[in-house]
Amino acid sequence: MRKRLSTTIAAMLLTIAPSMAWADGYFAPFIGANFGGEVGKPLVETVDDSNKFTYGFSIGAMAGGIFGIEFDLGYTNNFYATEGAVVTQGNLLTAMPALVIGIPIGGQTGGGVRPYFVAGAGLLKRDLEVESLDSFSENDFGYTLGGGLNIYFSDSVGLRGDYRYFRNFSVDVFNFTGVEVDRGTFDFSRASVGVLFRF
């Protein structure tokens, strides 16, 4: 299934790529918070929890302002809570190519807004080490769904608000006593804000 899905995504990206010659590109570094799912907390709590702080960037391009492709990279240090055990490392890295659909209200130049939706699939890399127990590291295949709003103040600068849901395709098979990592499918949400550079 993974091979078939990867082939499908690659084919879609290759189909869109030729039209990118006249596309408007963007780069958006972001900061945010992970919440819900495996994180186990609502957004209002995770904003004040440094363990759930995440950062990264998105880079992409839109053809005609409506259809596009994007690569999103996010990193969280100490993703898992430390209550009940000494977690020496619990990092999470997400790397997700995605397809984008946007609505360029106000055009592709100057000020304006662009609501957008994203859907993609890629890497979920988890590293977890607990004192006196074995370590766990996995490069997993997962997907993301979400959307947000780009607000442009000029031709080249703006702000972005973004929400994404992440989930893996496989079933986890690890469990550490005293750490809230149960069997089941790994999932969480991410809310972020960032500066938006259009080129």
Secondary structure, 3 states (H helix, E strand, C coil): CHHHHHHHHHHHHHHHHHHHHHCEEEEEEEEEEEECCCCCCCHHHHCCCHHHEEEEEEEEEEECCCEEEEEEEEEECCCCCCCCCCEEEEEEEEEEEEEEEECCECCCCCCEEEEEEEEEEEEEEEEEEECCCCCEEEEEEEEEEEEEEEEECCCCEEEEEEEEEEEECCCECCCCCCCCCCCECCEEEEEEEEEEEEC
